[in-house]
Amino acid sequence: MTRQLINNIKSLTFLLLLVSLFINCKTKNKDNNSDGEASSLSNQTVLSQVIDSVNQEITNGEYGLIDRFMVIKNEDVLADFKYTYDYESIAKKYDTTNHQYNYNHPKWHPYYQQSELHTLQSVTKSVTSIIMGIALNMNRNYDVNTEIMAFFSDYTIENKDKRLFDITIEDLLTMRSGFKWNEGEYSDLTDDCIAMEASDDWIQFVLNKPFDSNPGEKWEYNSGVSVLIGKVIREITGKRIDEFAEETLFKPLGIDEYYWKRTPKGEVDTEGGLYLKAEDLAKLGTLFLNGGTWKNRQIVPRSWVEASISPKVTNVWPKENVDVGYGYQWWTEDYNNGQNIFSANGYGGQYLMVVPDKKLFVVFNGWNINKKPEKSTFNVLVKRLLPALKEN
């Protein structure tokens, strides 16, 4: 073997050794420095598997009638599934009288006139609260401690209870008005919400309800007080809430399609009458995760966002194993020893559930009103998605 050939082999061997050392060094550095990235990737993979599993279960009918399922994390859409049902055929077995408050009429529910606008039901209350925050910020003559009856001077009140004049805006927002109110079954006129929706004058109906406690004293779920909030906003702003919302909330967020029911007296139904696309409901989740800002513009005061999603009332369901609270028309939950969740919840399976610490939120639209499904989408976030994101 010639000396030149021997030198070439030595040079090649040395070069291969350097390459090997370089690769080993880079690999070692990657392993040492990216534990967080690897953990995040692992969690993301598990989360994707859970999402796919939930989607399959929805497709199999285990969650009943689900129209939309979205998962957004760090403003990235991780899931967006649409499901289609023939609601006209489904509704045939029920009363389909053509009326906007007949929840089995397929032209009104769950979609508005077969469009992509989906009924939000009581998620409407949370949107109403957002608009109240904007209205109070624009008119500093009023705040949450303002007593409300001055806004109803055009009504002849039959209710002679003096406690009526002690109710504040915050009492309405936190559902501590003091009114005696029975709601939750939604089956007949013994439910005050159904009776109110069947009445000719919703505001008059609510103001004439008897009291069973002092304002600010007792929490009672009451859709009627959310109707009163709409009237208060109209008096503060000089505009109907749908018009004011379009100017100050919907347009800035790029929400150009919506429908909002009106009561027989022409007031906007601020307790359950709003319809939005799921994509636009998701914008509200992003807005609140960002402290009320949208594209570097402060749409809702940060202080209002914080107040809205902080429990002003705690343990509203004492029989449950979890501490469920209520803020300004938003639900709160203490999950896993101090990790907070806030949500907007609506009849039939409308949910916007937000986990601030994880920059995560979930959107569900559904229409389970006549038959209880095997599984509830209400539990998907806490029992399925969050465990997949637990810290390694």
Disulfide bonds with the S-S distance in Angstrom:
none
